[in-house]
Structures are given as C-alpha cells and as structure tokens.
Amino acid sequence: MTDFVLGIDAGGTKTLGRLQQRSTGRSWQLKMGSASLTNDYNNAAATLYQLISNLFELAQCTGEQVTVVAGVPGAGNLQLRKSLELHLAELCPNLWITTDAKTSVYGANHGQPVVVVALGTGSVGMRLEANGEERQFGGWGFIIGDEGSGAILGKMAVRQVLDELDRTRRFGSRLAKAVTAVIGTDPANILSWLKNAAVNDFSRLAPLVLPLAQTCPQASTVFKRYLVDVVELIDLSCLEVDLPVVILGGLAEGTIPHLPERIRRNIIPASGTSVDGALLLADKWLGGELKKTEPMF
C-alpha cells in the first residue's frame, strides 16, 4: 500500500498540487501554470510532469510510493486522457486522471451530495447525488461551449466593443477603452490580436467587465448576457434534484450577488477545494471504496 497521496487541481490559469504522507501527516504543496488538455495538450502534459516530479523530489519519495489523482480540464476526452496517462505512467504508476469537475464536486462538500458550478477560464456544472451517481453538465470547451466562463465573457466583451466601433466609428465607452488597451485600437492590430488570441487571452479580459457593469451601459449589456448563461448552467445542473449549490472559480464572487434569489438561497460556501477533492478520491480509491469511473453526461 502506498504511503503518499497526491491531489492535483489543474486549470486554465494555474495548477495546484498537494502531496501528503499518510503515516506522518506531512504535506508538500506547489503551484505552477495552466494545464488544460483541450486548450494546449503539450503544455498541460509538461506542466503536470514537472509538478509531480518536483513534489516527489521535495518529499524524497518515488512514484511507486504515491497514489495520484489529478483533476484536469479536458480529461473527459478519452483520447487525451489516455495520452496523458501514458505520458505520466513511468513517473507515477498509481495514477487516476479525471476531470477537474469531479475533483471539485468531491471537495466542495466533503464528498456529500452537492451541485457545483465552476465559473473560471472555462465553465462546467457537476453534481454528486445521494446514491453516489455523478453527472456533468456543459464543459464542452471554448469552441462550442463554456457559456458563463471567463473566456466567453471576454469574447463577448470584444464583440461588444467591435460592434460599438461599427456603429459609432469610435471607441467611446469605458468598456471599449479598457478592452482596446489590451487588444489595440488600430483595426490591423485588432485583427492580429484576434488571430493569435488563445483561450486565456480572452479570459484575461473578463475582469475588465465586472467593475464597469454598474456604470457603463456597454459593460452592463455584456454582463447581463453572461448572467443569462450562468443561470442556465446552474438550472441545468440542478434539474430534478434538490441539493445545495456551490459556485466556484474566479468569477464566482462577482457573480453570486447578481443571481436570482431562488438560486442564491440554495448556495452554500465550499467546505473544501478541488485539491481536497482529489485527495479524498485518492484515499477512497486506495481504500477500495471507489473505482476509477468518469461522470455521466
């Protein structure tokens, strides 16, 4: 039986890992950059390999001594997940790659029934029911989904600003001035930015919208569209169940006060993080309480 458990929470902007020694209670933590399989597989694989290697070195342990559970965006894609498992197999043979939605739902309420909606670079809904059944909602990625995410909010902000230019021939709003400070004002520069922009580039524009939503009509328009998407994701995730709701992610704090009362009254604070959920899954897997399964859609 392995003496160490490692929980990893990968994300569109950062990746966190916590290694714990079961016999002594000692722990080691590290933070690295983004690791999303769908956004950039090669970067994700390299980041996770380096994170795990560094933690093993800190704890002076080997892969055979560690049970690893990693919640990774894009792990719902079987081909990408299998590729990552093969990439990491020699480093850590006792490995479970799952979605970050799964690790979040187990961490949010200590493994008890709950609905979790994550509003970060991407977005996803996940619920853990009383019978142990797990269901995922959304999480299809930036190209076709991720409504209610930072990346889509940033994309909507750019679209709103370009619409303003088309209508008025200038960047006059406070939102336009904030966005064009990043993407430029010259059409050639804007087209170049759009051509090269990655998911994280759009997501970095999201924080520009929220502070302006109460004072800038253009930002307010974008924020209201974003809220519609968030409410739809929450309602879908809560369909046919009566469970507490946890809202996670970088946009959660700025979003929750604007949600309808019927949703806010069911919201509870998270009792743990995605890393906590990964460690809980590792303990349950190690103890034979859980098998390696993925959520239903």
C-alpha positions as CSV (number, residue, x, y, z in Angstrom):
1,M,0.0,0.0,0.0
2,T,1.3,3.4,-0.9
3,D,2.2,5.8,2.0
4,F,1.7,9.0,0.0
5,V,-1.4,10.6,-1.7
6,L,-1.1,13.4,-4.2
7,G,-4.1,15.6,-5.2
8,I,-3.8,17.9,-8.2
9,D,-6.1,20.6,-9.4
10,A,-5.2,21.7,-13.0
11,G,-6.8,24.7,-14.5
12,G,-6.9,27.2,-17.3
13,T,-4.7,29.6,-15.4
14,K,-2.9,27.7,-12.6
15,T,-2.2,24.2,-11.4
16,L,-2.0,23.2,-7.7
17,G,-0.7,20.1,-6.2
18,R,-0.6,18.8,-2.6
19,L,1.4,15.7,-1.6
20,Q,0.6,14.1,1.8
21,Q,2.3,11.4,3.7
22,R,-0.4,9.3,5.3
23,S,1.8,7.9,8.1
24,T,3.2,11.2,9.4
25,G,0.7,13.8,8.2
26,R,3.4,15.8,6.5
27,S,2.5,17.7,3.3
28,W,4.2,19.5,0.4
29,Q,2.5,22.0,-1.9
30,L,3.4,23.5,-5.3
31,K,1.7,25.9,-7.7
32,M,2.5,26.0,-11.4
33,G,1.0,27.4,-14.6
34,S,-2.0,26.4,-16.7
35,A,-2.7,22.8,-17.6
36,S,-5.8,22.2,-19.8
37,L,-5.8,19.2,-22.2
38,T,-8.2,20.8,-24.6
39,N,-6.6,24.2,-24.7
40,D,-2.9,23.1,-25.0
41,Y,-2.2,19.3,-24.5
42,N,1.5,19.6,-24.8
43,N,1.7,22.4,-22.2
44,A,-0.6,20.5,-19.9
45,A,1.4,17.3,-20.1
46,A,4.7,19.2,-19.5
47,T,3.3,21.2,-16.6
48,L,1.8,18.1,-14.8
49,Y,5.0,16.1,-15.3
50,Q,7.1,18.9,-13.8
51,L,4.7,19.5,-10.9
52,I,4.7,15.8,-10.0
53,S,8.4,15.4,-10.4
54,N,9.1,18.5,-8.2
55,L,6.8,17.3,-5.4
56,F,8.4,13.8,-5.4
57,E,11.8,15.5,-5.1
58,L,10.6,17.7,-2.2
59,A,9.2,14.7,-0.3
60,Q,12.1,12.4,-1.3
61,C,9.7,9.7,-2.5
62,T,9.2,7.6,-5.6
63,G,6.2,7.1,-7.9
64,E,5.6,3.6,-6.6
65,Q,5.0,5.1,-3.1
66,V,2.3,7.6,-4.2
67,T,-1.3,7.3,-5.3
68,V,-2.0,10.3,-7.6
69,V,-5.4,11.8,-8.5
70,A,-5.4,14.7,-10.9
71,G,-8.4,16.7,-11.9
72,V,-7.6,18.1,-15.3
73,P,-9.8,20.2,-17.7
74,G,-10.4,18.2,-20.9
75,A,-10.0,14.8,-19.2
76,G,-13.5,13.9,-20.4
77,N,-11.8,13.4,-23.8
78,L,-10.9,9.7,-23.6
79,Q,-8.1,10.0,-26.2
80,L,-6.4,13.0,-24.5
81,R,-6.8,11.4,-21.1
82,K,-5.2,8.1,-22.2
83,S,-2.4,10.0,-23.9
84,L,-1.7,11.9,-20.6
85,E,-1.8,8.7,-18.6
86,L,0.8,7.1,-20.9
87,H,2.9,10.2,-20.7
88,L,2.9,10.1,-16.9
89,A,2.8,6.3,-16.4
90,E,6.5,5.8,-15.8
91,L,6.7,8.7,-13.3
92,C,3.6,7.7,-11.3
93,P,2.1,4.2,-12.0
94,N,-0.7,4.6,-9.4
95,L,-2.4,7.3,-11.4
96,W,-6.1,8.4,-11.9
97,I,-6.6,11.2,-14.3
98,T,-10.1,12.6,-14.1
99,T,-12.0,15.9,-14.8
100,D,-11.4,18.9,-12.6
101,A,-15.2,19.0,-12.3
102,K,-15.1,15.6,-10.5
103,T,-12.4,16.6,-8.0
104,S,-14.3,19.9,-7.4
105,V,-17.6,18.2,-6.6
106,Y,-15.9,15.8,-4.1
107,G,-14.0,18.7,-2.5
108,A,-16.9,21.2,-2.3
109,N,-18.9,19.3,0.3
110,H,-16.6,16.7,1.8
111,G,-17.9,14.1,-0.6
112,Q,-21.5,14.6,0.3
113,P,-24.3,15.3,-2.2
114,V,-23.9,18.7,-3.8
115,V,-24.2,20.7,-7.1
116,V,-21.0,22.5,-8.1
117,V,-20.9,25.1,-10.9
118,A,-17.4,26.3,-11.8
119,L,-17.0,29.8,-13.4
120,G,-13.4,30.1,-14.3
121,T,-11.5,30.2,-17.5
122,G,-13.9,27.6,-18.6
123,S,-17.3,26.6,-17.1
124,V,-18.9,23.4,-16.1
125,G,-21.7,22.1,-13.8
126,M,-21.3,18.9,-11.8
127,R,-23.4,17.1,-9.2
128,L,-22.9,14.3,-6.8
129,E,-26.2,12.7,-5.8
130,A,-27.1,10.8,-2.6
131,N,-26.8,7.4,-4.3
132,G,-23.2,8.3,-5.4
133,E,-24.2,9.0,-9.0
134,E,-22.2,11.8,-10.7
135,R,-23.4,13.9,-13.6
136,Q,-21.6,16.6,-15.6
137,F,-23.3,19.4,-17.4
138,G,-21.6,21.6,-20.0
139,G,-17.8,21.7,-20.0
140,W,-17.7,21.2,-23.8
141,G,-14.8,23.7,-24.2
142,F,-14.3,27.2,-25.6
143,I,-15.0,26.5,-29.3
144,I,-18.6,25.2,-28.8
145,G,-19.5,25.8,-25.2
146,D,-18.2,27.2,-21.9
147,E,-21.1,29.6,-21.6
148,G,-20.7,31.5,-18.3
149,S,-16.9,31.3,-18.3
150,G,-14.3,33.9,-18.2
151,A,-13.2,33.1,-21.7
152,I,-16.7,33.5,-23.2
153,L,-17.2,36.7,-21.1
154,G,-14.0,38.1,-22.5
155,K,-15.1,37.1,-26.0
156,M,-18.5,38.8,-25.6
157,A,-16.7,42.0,-24.4
158,V,-14.5,42.1,-27.5
159,R,-17.6,41.5,-29.7
160,Q,-19.5,44.3,-27.9
161,V,-16.5,46.7,-28.4
162,L,-16.2,45.9,-32.1
163,D,-19.9,46.4,-32.5
164,E,-19.5,49.8,-30.9
165,L,-16.8,50.6,-33.4
166,D,-19.0,49.5,-36.3
167,R,-22.0,51.6,-35.1
168,T,-20.2,54.8,-34.0
169,R,-16.8,54.6,-35.7
170,R,-15.0,55.2,-32.4
171,F,-14.2,53.5,-29.1
172,G,-16.1,55.8,-26.8
173,S,-17.3,53.7,-23.9
174,R,-15.4,52.9,-20.8
175,L,-15.6,49.2,-21.7
176,A,-14.1,50.0,-25.1
177,K,-11.2,52.0,-23.6
178,A,-10.4,49.1,-21.2
179,V,-10.6,46.4,-23.8
180,T,-8.7,48.3,-26.5
181,A,-5.9,49.0,-24.0
182,V,-5.3,45.3,-24.4
183,I,-6.2,44.5,-28.0
184,G,-5.3,47.8,-29.6
185,T,-7.3,50.4,-31.5
186,D,-6.0,50.1,-35.0
187,P,-8.0,47.5,-37.0
188,A,-4.9,45.8,-38.2
189,N,-3.6,45.4,-34.7
190,I,-7.0,44.1,-33.5
191,L,-7.1,41.5,-36.3
192,S,-3.6,40.4,-35.4
193,W,-4.6,40.0,-31.7
194,L,-7.7,38.1,-32.7
195,K,-5.8,35.8,-34.9
196,N,-3.3,34.9,-32.2
197,A,-5.5,35.1,-29.1
198,A,-5.8,31.9,-27.1
199,V,-8.5,31.0,-24.5
200,N,-6.5,32.5,-21.7
201,D,-6.2,35.8,-23.6
202,F,-10.0,36.1,-23.8
203,S,-10.3,35.1,-20.2
204,R,-8.0,37.8,-19.0
205,L,-10.4,40.4,-20.4
206,A,-13.3,39.1,-18.1
207,P,-12.1,41.1,-15.0
208,L,-12.4,44.3,-17.1
209,V,-16.2,43.8,-17.4
210,L,-17.4,43.2,-13.8
211,P,-16.2,46.6,-12.3
212,L,-17.8,48.5,-15.1
213,A,-21.1,46.7,-15.2
214,Q,-22.9,49.2,-12.9
215,T,-21.7,52.3,-14.6
216,C,-21.0,51.5,-18.3
217,P,-24.1,50.6,-20.4
218,Q,-21.9,48.5,-22.8
219,A,-20.4,46.6,-19.9
220,S,-23.8,46.2,-18.4
221,T,-25.1,44.6,-21.6
222,V,-22.3,42.1,-21.7
223,F,-22.6,41.2,-18.0
224,K,-26.4,40.7,-18.4
225,R,-25.8,38.2,-21.3
226,Y,-23.2,36.5,-19.2
227,L,-25.6,36.2,-16.2
228,V,-28.2,34.6,-18.5
229,D,-25.7,31.9,-19.4
230,V,-24.7,31.3,-15.8
231,V,-28.3,30.9,-14.7
232,E,-29.0,28.5,-17.5
233,L,-26.0,26.4,-16.5
234,I,-27.0,26.4,-12.8
235,D,-30.6,25.5,-13.6
236,L,-29.4,22.7,-15.9
237,S,-27.1,21.3,-13.2
238,C,-29.9,21.4,-10.6
239,L,-32.5,19.8,-12.9
240,E,-34.7,17.3,-11.0
241,V,-32.7,17.4,-7.7
242,D,-32.9,19.5,-4.5
243,L,-29.3,19.8,-3.5
244,P,-27.1,22.6,-2.0
245,V,-25.2,24.6,-4.7
246,V,-21.5,25.7,-4.5
247,I,-20.3,28.3,-7.0
248,L,-16.6,28.1,-7.6
249,G,-14.0,29.9,-9.8
250,G,-12.5,33.3,-10.3
251,L,-15.8,34.8,-11.4
252,A,-17.9,33.4,-8.5
253,E,-17.5,36.3,-6.1
254,G,-18.5,38.9,-8.6
255,T,-21.4,36.8,-9.9
256,I,-23.2,35.4,-6.9
257,P,-24.7,38.7,-5.7
258,H,-26.4,39.2,-9.1
259,L,-28.0,35.8,-9.3
260,P,-31.8,35.4,-8.7
261,E,-32.9,34.9,-5.1
262,R,-34.3,31.4,-5.9
263,I,-30.7,30.3,-6.7
264,R,-28.9,32.3,-4.0
265,R,-30.9,30.8,-1.2
266,N,-29.5,27.3,-2.1
267,I,-25.9,28.4,-2.3
268,I,-23.5,27.3,0.4
269,P,-19.8,28.1,0.8
270,A,-17.4,25.4,-0.3
271,S,-16.0,23.3,2.5
272,G,-13.0,22.3,0.5
273,T,-11.1,22.8,-2.7
274,S,-10.6,20.7,-5.9
275,V,-7.3,19.6,-4.4
276,D,-9.1,18.4,-1.3
277,G,-11.5,16.5,-3.6
278,A,-8.6,14.9,-5.4
279,L,-7.0,13.8,-2.1
280,L,-10.4,12.4,-0.9
281,L,-10.7,10.5,-4.2
282,A,-7.2,9.2,-3.8
283,D,-8.0,8.0,-0.2
284,K,-11.2,6.3,-1.4
285,W,-9.5,4.7,-4.4
286,L,-6.6,3.5,-2.2
287,G,-9.1,2.1,0.3
288,G,-11.2,0.3,-2.3
289,E,-14.2,2.5,-1.7
290,L,-14.2,3.8,-5.3
291,K,-13.3,2.6,-8.7
292,K,-11.9,4.7,-11.5
293,T,-15.0,5.9,-13.2
294,E,-15.9,9.1,-15.0
295,P,-19.1,11.2,-14.7
296,M,-22.1,10.7,-16.9
297,F,-23.2,13.5,-19.2
